[in-house]
């Protein structure tokens, strides 16, 4: 089974975390508007989540942001504010907006609501496997949140554990504590063809 988060509304698991955090604000919090900083996927996710609730969104982006990432945020109706990464800190720009406009901050990481929302990827995958009576020996979670349970440990993959997948790791461990859980970067994942061989 492969859990392809590229099929999410914004093409990333980031939508799950942003939406969960926005939901946690309640109606009054959302009415004030939200702000985040991002170089791409998180800003896109916050923009889409805010649009779903009719909530104003402001995305702080570096002045050298990839144009399609900026366009994605604007497509959902978010205001984009640029900063110079050589002379400004995104955290300071966002803090200034929070202070002046009373916006709620939607952090890109290190937030329990964001992590819990992103962790629903792992919970969903566990539920789907359980419904099929599949108990994997190994679960691979890459940093792009594609979820691959496999029957045996691939020998050609070096394993590392970045913080970015901690929410999925936690969710998966609760369901299958004895399985090997490997967090991988996209470059470490085997191709689909090699899994079929």
Buried (B, 14 or more C-beta within 10 A) or exposed (E): EEBEBEEBBBBBBBBBBBBBBBBBBEEEBBEBBBBBBBBBBBBBBBBBBBBBBEBBBBBBBBEEBEEEBBEBBEEBBBBBBBBEBEEBEBEEBBBEBBEEEEBBBBBBBEBEBBBBBBBBBBBBBBEBBEEEEEEBEBBBBBBBBBBBBBEEEBEEBEBEEEEBBBBBBBBBBEBBEEBBBBBBEEEBBBEEEEEEE
